[in-house]
Amino acid sequence: MPLQLKKPNFSFKNKKKRNRREGRVVFYTTGGDIGVTFRAIENIAFSNSNGYRVTLKFGSGAWYFKLWDSAGVQVGSTLARPSLAVLSAVVNANAVMQDYLTMTVESGVTTITGSSTLNFAEATPFRGGL
């Protein structure tokens, strides 16, 4: 039988390297399912999303959306539309918002829980940005 040399399995892993996660804001339906997701992109991707907040509210027959930076200054203008699906299309097509986030509404969702007032103090912060 010939002699066989086993090569050790060397694998070097950078144990200090952190996985980068994108910042997200998620609003849920009353049943606990995901209703609306805002995903941070470009200007606020990853850790840059920390401190940014989103407000989403229904009132007077329309859905309202605002984006806030970490200092409490509104980014872009307040967007309002009669349905979540139309609001999503408007947010995603908005020239300012295209550099900050994308909005996704799950199929058939018309209401969400946890909607806030339109001020910075009650806005929902982005989570997960590393």
Helices and strands as residue ranges (DSSP letters): E 24-28, E 34-40, G 42-44, G 46-49, E 53-59, E 62-68, E 74-81, H 84-93, G 97-99, E 101-105, G 120-122, E 124-125
